Amino acid sequence: MKKILSILLVLVMVFSFAACGDGEETAGSGGNGGSGGNSGNNYKAAVELFADAMYRGNKDVIESLAPKALWDYYQQNGMTKDSLIETAEYVVGAYNENYKAQFGDDYTVTLEITESAIGAADVTRIGETLSQRYGINKNKVTAAYSLQVKVVFHGTEPGEDAMDIGVVKIDGAWYCVDLQIYDEGVSAGFCLEEMAFGG
């Protein structure tokens, strides 16, 4: 049963990963599980961290892709941090095996990032959304960018992917988010969730 559930989660992930892994996405960032790993103005380090897991198969960075508030949110809703990380590790491993099959065992990945600033009013709305969803203090959400990220694979054959993701600065650290801004509201969730089970 556990194996079937894992397979189903991977299938859900494959079909829903468009928000944080295929096509166009908006600004992405990573941070250090609540300890401010991608602090300052270096949101690109957060995008690299996310790509390190998603495209390079580095499972060791998964915990740093979300703030402590996300882990607390899932703990309060009956899912442990370890189980979420385990699910994300399974998906990352599956993607990595696929990339190795396509580009060879020694493939590398480079990113080309184009940024668009997000105005103060929308940053406020993002903070309100993250506060409502995860209990994050909205005043700690201080900046955001919308990013177009071209992912270039170098290996036995060339390849490309694209992400439209968001990066949000929370309490001094940057995190990648699946971010959609509409006239009527904002949709925001951490890319780690997309990685683990399609958000």
Residue pairs with C-beta under 8 A, 6 or more apart in sequence:
6 87
6 90
9 87
9 90
9 91
9 196
9 197
9 198
10 90
10 91
10 94
12 197
12 198
13 91
13 194
13 195
13 196
13 197
13 198
15 198
16 194
16 198
16 199
17 194
17 195
17 198
19 25
19 178
19 191
19 194
19 199
20 28
20 50
20 54
20 163
20 165
20 176
20 178
20 191
20 194
20 195
20 199
21 54
21 161
21 163
21 194
21 195
22 161
22 162
22 163
23 162
23 163
23 164
24 148
24 162
24 163
24 164
25 147
25 148
25 149
25 162
25 163
25 164
25 165
25 166
25 178
26 146
26 147
26 148
26 164
26 165
26 166
26 178
26 179
26 180
26 181
27 43
27 115
27 116
27 118
27 144
27 145
27 146
27 147
27 165
27 166
27 167
27 168
27 176
27 177
27 179
28 46
28 47
28 50
28 147
28 149
28 163
28 165
28 166
28 167
28 176
28 177
28 191
29 38
29 43
29 46
29 47
29 49
29 50
29 166
29 167
29 168
29 169
29 174
29 175
29 176
29 177
30 37
30 38
30 45
30 46
30 47
30 48
30 49
30 50
30 61
30 64
30 65
30 174
30 175
30 176
31 37
31 38
31 39
31 46
31 49
31 64
31 65
31 66
31 67
31 170
31 173
31 174
31 175
32 38
32 64
32 173
33 63
33 64
33 65
33 66
33 67
33 68
33 71
34 67
34 68
34 69
34 71
35 68
35 173
36 171
36 172
36 173
37 49
37 64
37 173
38 45
38 46
38 49
38 64
38 173
38 174
38 175
39 172
39 173
39 174
40 172
42 174
43 145
43 167
43 169
43 174
44 113
45 174
46 167
46 173
46 174
46 175
46 176
47 111
47 113
47 147
47 149
47 165
47 167
47 176
48 111
49 61
49 64
49 65
49 176
50 65
50 165
50 176
50 191
51 109
51 111
51 149
51 151
52 58
52 61
53 59
53 61
53 62
53 65
53 88
53 92
53 195
54 92
54 95
54 191
54 195
55 95
55 99
55 109
55 151
55 153
55 161
56 96
56 108
56 109
57 92
57 93
57 95
57 96
57 99
58 92
59 88
59 89
59 92
59 93
62 85
62 88
62 89
62 92
62 192
62 195
63 81
63 85
65 175
65 176
65 190
65 191
65 192
65 195
66 175
66 190
66 192
66 193
67 136
67 170
67 171
67 173
67 175
69 134
69 135
69 136
69 170
70 134
70 190
70 192
70 193
71 81
71 84
72 134
72 135
73 133
73 134
73 135
74 80
74 81
74 84
75 81
84 192
84 196
87 196
87 197
88 192
88 195
88 196
91 195
91 196
92 195
99 107
99 153
100 107
102 153
102 155
102 157
102 159
103 153
103 154
103 155
103 156
103 157
103 159
104 155
104 156
106 155
107 153
107 154
107 155
107 156
108 153
108 154
108 155
109 151
109 152
109 153
109 154
110 151
110 152
110 154
111 149
111 150
111 151
111 152
112 149
112 150
112 152
113 147
113 148
113 149
113 150
114 147
114 148
114 149
115 145
115 146
115 147
116 145
116 146
116 147
116 148
117 145
117 146
118 126
118 143
118 144
118 145
118 146
118 166
118 181
122 144
122 181
122 186
123 141
123 142
123 143
123 144
124 138
124 141
125 181
125 185
125 186
126 141
126 144
126 166
126 168
126 179
126 181
126 186
126 188
127 136
127 138
127 139
127 140
127 141
128 138
128 186
129 185
129 186
129 187
129 188
130 136
130 138
130 141
130 168
130 170
130 188
131 137
131 138
131 141
133 188
133 189
136 170
137 171
140 170
140 171
141 168
141 169
141 170
142 169
142 170
143 168
143 169
144 166
144 167
144 168
144 169
144 179
145 166
145 167
146 164
146 166
146 179
146 181
147 163
147 164
147 165
147 166
147 167
148 162
148 163
148 164
149 162
149 163
149 164
149 165
150 160
150 161
150 162
151 160
151 161
151 162
151 163
152 158
152 159
152 160
153 159
153 160
153 161
165 176
165 177
165 178
165 179
165 191
166 176
166 177
166 178
166 179
166 188
167 174
167 175
167 176
167 177
168 174
168 175
168 177
168 179
168 188
175 190
175 191
176 190
176 191
176 192
177 188
177 189
177 190
177 191
178 187
178 188
178 189
178 190
178 191
178 193
178 194
178 199
179 186
179 187
179 188
180 186
180 187
180 188
189 199
190 199
193 199
